[in-house]
Amino acid sequence: MKRRRKSCAEGKHSAEGKLLAEGKLLAATKSGATEIVALDRVEIALEPWRWEFAVARREDIGRHFAERQRAQPALWNGRVLLVHRYTIAGGVLRGACFETDYANFLAWGDWNFPDAGVFNIFAAAALRSADGAYLLGEMAPSTAAAGQLSFPCGTPEAKDLRPGGALDLAGSLGRELFEETGLDIAALTAEPGWVLVRDRGFLALMKRLTAREDAPMLRSRIVRHLESDAHPEFSDIRIVRERADLDPRMPRFLVAFLEQVWRQ
């Protein structure tokens, strides 16, 4: 997502119960705050829905976005897709998404997810080199998540919807990967299914992708792409091989994913 990212109690508890009871649970924190689940597929469809948080806090959200935009003029108030309900059964996540202003999404995240019944679902490219390292991008200063270390990813937009309203997460993943790294997803080896990491308002869908190059060569290739891009989302590429390479600038769901991979 170019130049603008970061990146009901009953409904929330129902979703968490499904994760534990009907998904293949791979890992969970002691506090239950983060869960990792193997999925065969994801089925999300667009439906009309009124986000009461965005309606009730409209003026506060407008002021907040104006302040963020003054600090980062490249931010723009487009539209994104968020999930407001989902369940997991038989290895399949099914749910519904709605469209909202990026300003609403940004305030919700910055204010620590005040509506616990809404989730930021997105596909992330868990990019792995031929020699076993993972490659992360450092978010550029112009982005909403400047300095954060992240896999290539982005919150879905309307252009990620298929005719009929189904959310094409695989298509979103390929687009974000190409925009941010210059890599064609078709040239990488993709593992089947998804690894879902749920952490607070995040539903991060990790797709494990392996390149043919070793880590230094793959990094050099991506850096050349960044240097040719007038407005890159990443300012640098980091190579991560072990726990000693973990960084406080990595979001918690990404750290949980890497630690689970290394445990295996």
N, C-alpha and C positions, 0 to 999 in steps of 0.2 A: 504494500500500500504506500504509494509514493508521498513522501514528505509530510506525513501527518500522524504517524503512529506514536505509538510509544517508542508495541506492542507497539415470597410468602413462606413462612416457616413450615407450613404443612408440605408444600411442594418440595422444599429443600430436603426435609427429612425423608420424604418418599424416595427422592432420587438417590440419596446416600444409602438407603436400605437396599435399593435395587443393585447398586454397585457391589455391596458386600454379599448379597444373597444370590444374584443371578449373573454377575460378571465374573470373569476369571481374575480374581484379585492377585496381583503380583507383589504388592508392597503397600504398607500403610504406616504412617507415623504413630507413635504411641498416643499422641493426643487425638488422633483421628483427623487432623487438619488436612493431611495430604494422602490421597489414595491413588494407586496406579493399577490400571485394569487393562487386560488384553481384550481387544474388540476385533470381530471379523469384519464388520462394516458399520457405517453410520448413515442414518436416514433422517434428514432434517428438511422440513418444508416451510415455506413462508406462509404466514397467516396474519390477518389484521389483528392488532392488539394495541391497547392504550397503556402507555407506561406512566403510571401515576406519579412516580418520582420525577420524571421530566416535566410533567404538567405543573406539579406543585412547586417545584424549585426553578421554574423557568427564568425568573429574573436573576436569581443567584448564579445560575448556570451561565447566563449571558455575561455577567460581570467576570466570572471566573475565566471564561474563554477569552474575553478581551484582555485580561491580565496575562494569560499564557501567550497570547498572540503578540503582545507588545514585546515580550522577551524572546519569542521565536516567531518572527514574521512569516516563515514558510508554512506554519500551521494554517489549514483551511477547513472550513466547516462543511465537509461533505456528508455522506450518508454511509452508515455501516449496519451490519446485521448482527443482532444478539439473540440468544436463546432465552425463552421465558418458561419453558417446561421441557422435561425429557425423562425417559425411563431407559433402563437397560435390561434386556431379557435375551437369553440364548446367544450371548455374544454380539448383540445388535443394539446400538444406541439409536433410539427414535425420539424425535422431538419437534418443536416448532420454533421458528425464529420470527423476528419482527424487525422492521427498518426504523432507524432513528438517526438524529443528527449526531455528528461526531462530537460536537460540544457536550451533548448529554452524556455520551460514552466517556469522554475525557473526565468530566466532573465526577461521574460515578466511580471511576477508578481512582482518581486523586483523593476522593473523600472516603476511601476504604470500603467501597461496595455497600452503600447504605441500604440498597434493596437486595436482600439475600436470595430472592427468587429469580434473579436475572443472572445470566452467565455469558462471559466472553468466550465463545467457542471458536477455535481456529486451528488450522493445520500447520504444523511446524516440520521443517525438513531437518531431521536428525542426521546431518551430513557427516559421513565417516569416510576416512581415507583408506586406501588399500592396505596400509600398515597399521590400521586399528585405531587411529586418533580421531577425535571429533573436532570439527571446525566451527567456531562461533564468530559472529560479527559484532564489532563494537558500534553501537548506534551513533550516527553522526550528530554533531551539535545542532543541526537544524530540525531534528526529529523531536517528538514529544517525550521519548524515552532516552534522551541524549546520554551517552556513556554506558548504557546498559549493555551487557553481553548476551547475545541471543542467537538461537538458530534462525535461519531465514523463515519468516512467517509474516502473517498479516491478518487482521480482523476482516472477515468476508464483507463484500460489498454487493450491490444489486447485480453487477455484471457477473457475479459468481453463481447466479441462479440459472437453472435450465428452464426452457419453456415448460410451463406448468407449475413452476415455483419450487422445484426441488433444489436444494443447495448442493453445488458441485464442489466439494471440499478438495478432491483430487485436482480439479482444474485450478482452484485457487492456489493450491500448493505449488503446482508447476509454474504458474504466473509469478508468484512471489519469489520463488527460487531463481527464475531467470532474471527478473528485474533487479534483484539484490546481489546476485553473484555472477550472472552471465552463463550459468550452467543450464543445460537442457536436461530435464528430468528423464527423458527417454534414453539418455546415454548413461544413466546410473542404474545400478541394481537395486530394486525396491523390494523390501520384505512385504509379504501379504499382510493385510489388516492394518490396525492402528494400535498404538499404545496410548491410552487415555491417562493423563495426569490431572486429577481434580485438586485444585487448591483455592479455597475461598471462591472468588468470582471467576476463576479461570477454569476452562475445560480445554486443556492443551492436548491436541491429537498429534502425537508424534509418529511420523513415517520414517522408518530407518532406510536411508539411502546410502549406498556404498559406491565410491568412485574407483576408477582404475589407477589413478595416480597415488603416490605416497603423499604424506601430509605436506612437506615443503613444496613439492611441485604443484599440488592442488591449491595451496595458499597463494603461490606466485601467480597462478592462472587467475584466481579471483581478484587479487590485488590489481592486476593489469586491467581487469574489467572496471574496477572502482575508479581507477585513474582516468579511464576514458569516459566516465559518466559525469555529466555536468552537475547533477544533483544526486550523488550516491546516498543511499540510506545507511550504509556502513562506512565508517572511516578507517577501519582496520579489521584484520582477520586474526583470530587467536587460535592456536593449536592446543587442544586439551587431551591429555593422555591418562591422567591419574588424579587421585583426590588432591594431591599437592597443587594441582593446577586450578582448583576451584577458587572462585573470586567472589567477594561480597556483592559485586555488581551483577551477578547472575541471579535471575528471579528464582524463587524457591522451588517452583515446579520443575525448572530445568535442572537444578541441583538434584532434586529427588529422582528424576529420570536417569541422570548420569550415575548416581550412586547405585540405583537398582541394576543398571547395566553392568557395572563393575562387580557387583555382588554375584552376578551370574557367571 
